[in-house]
Amino acid sequence: MATIAVHNPIGPEPAASGSNSELPLLRESSAGVLENGKQNAEFIMTAIVEQMGVQYGVIPSGVSHTRVAPTPTETLDELSAKSDWVLVGSAD
């Protein structure tokens, strides 16, 4: 009979390092979200921005959608006009 090995993909928790001393710089900054249409991308990224609002005073400025690369100039212009910074990514 064959032996099956089961491996736990969760390793030990990394030791805390560094500091969040730069996060106060985000206080009252406006954050946009640029999502690419992947499943749950908008949900995850807006949840991150909302949590940063609770913890650090970040102000959500909206969500833009793109399904093409590179992102159209009009979309980038719209985001940069209303956001101090933008969370960009996907949820593959």
C-alpha positions as CSV (number, residue, x, y, z in Angstrom):
1,M,0.0,0.0,0.0
2,A,1.3,3.5,-0.9
3,T,2.1,6.0,1.8
4,I,0.5,9.5,1.5
5,A,2.3,12.4,3.1
6,V,0.2,15.4,4.1
7,H,2.0,18.7,4.4
8,N,0.6,21.8,6.2
9,P,1.2,24.8,4.0
10,I,1.0,27.2,6.9
11,G,4.4,27.9,8.3
12,P,5.3,29.4,11.6
13,E,4.2,33.0,12.1
14,P,7.1,35.4,11.1
15,A,8.6,37.5,13.9
16,A,7.4,41.1,14.0
17,S,9.9,43.5,12.6
18,G,10.1,47.1,11.6
19,S,7.5,49.7,12.6
20,N,4.5,51.4,11.3
21,S,5.9,54.9,12.0
22,E,5.2,55.9,8.5
23,L,1.5,55.1,8.6
24,P,0.6,58.4,10.3
25,L,1.6,59.9,6.9
26,L,-1.5,58.2,5.5
27,R,-3.9,59.9,8.0
28,E,-6.6,61.8,6.1
29,S,-5.1,60.8,2.7
30,S,-7.6,59.8,0.0
31,A,-7.2,56.3,-1.4
32,G,-8.7,55.0,-4.6
33,V,-9.0,51.4,-5.8
34,L,-8.2,50.2,-9.4
35,E,-9.4,46.7,-9.9
36,N,-9.1,44.5,-12.9
37,G,-12.3,42.5,-12.8
38,K,-10.8,39.4,-11.2
39,Q,-13.1,37.5,-8.8
40,N,-13.3,39.3,-5.5
41,A,-10.6,41.9,-6.4
42,E,-12.9,44.9,-5.7
43,F,-14.3,43.3,-2.5
44,I,-10.8,42.6,-1.1
45,M,-9.2,45.9,-2.0
46,T,-12.1,48.1,-0.9
47,A,-12.2,46.2,2.4
48,I,-8.4,46.9,2.8
49,V,-9.0,50.7,2.2
50,E,-12.0,50.7,4.6
51,Q,-10.0,49.0,7.3
52,M,-7.2,51.5,6.8
53,G,-9.9,54.2,7.3
54,V,-10.8,52.7,10.6
55,Q,-7.3,52.3,11.8
56,Y,-5.4,55.2,10.2
57,G,-8.0,57.7,9.0
58,V,-7.6,56.9,5.3
59,I,-10.5,58.3,3.2
60,P,-11.9,56.1,0.4
61,S,-12.2,58.1,-2.8
62,G,-13.8,55.5,-5.1
63,V,-13.3,52.5,-7.3
64,S,-12.3,52.4,-10.9
65,H,-12.5,49.3,-13.1
66,T,-10.3,48.2,-16.0
67,R,-10.1,44.9,-17.9
68,V,-7.3,46.0,-20.2
69,A,-3.6,46.6,-19.7
70,P,-2.3,49.2,-19.8
71,T,-5.0,51.0,-17.9
72,P,-6.5,53.7,-20.2
73,T,-5.2,57.3,-19.6
74,E,-8.7,58.6,-18.9
75,T,-9.0,56.1,-16.0
76,L,-5.7,57.1,-14.5
77,D,-6.5,60.8,-14.8
78,E,-9.8,60.3,-13.1
79,L,-8.2,58.3,-10.2
80,S,-5.3,60.8,-9.8
81,A,-7.7,63.7,-9.7
82,K,-9.5,62.4,-6.7
83,S,-7.0,60.2,-4.9
84,D,-3.7,60.8,-3.1
85,W,-2.8,57.2,-3.7
86,V,-4.3,54.1,-5.3
87,L,-4.4,50.5,-4.3
88,V,-3.9,48.4,-7.4
89,G,-4.0,44.7,-7.7
90,S,-6.0,41.6,-8.3
91,A,-7.4,38.7,-6.4
92,D,-6.2,35.7,-8.4
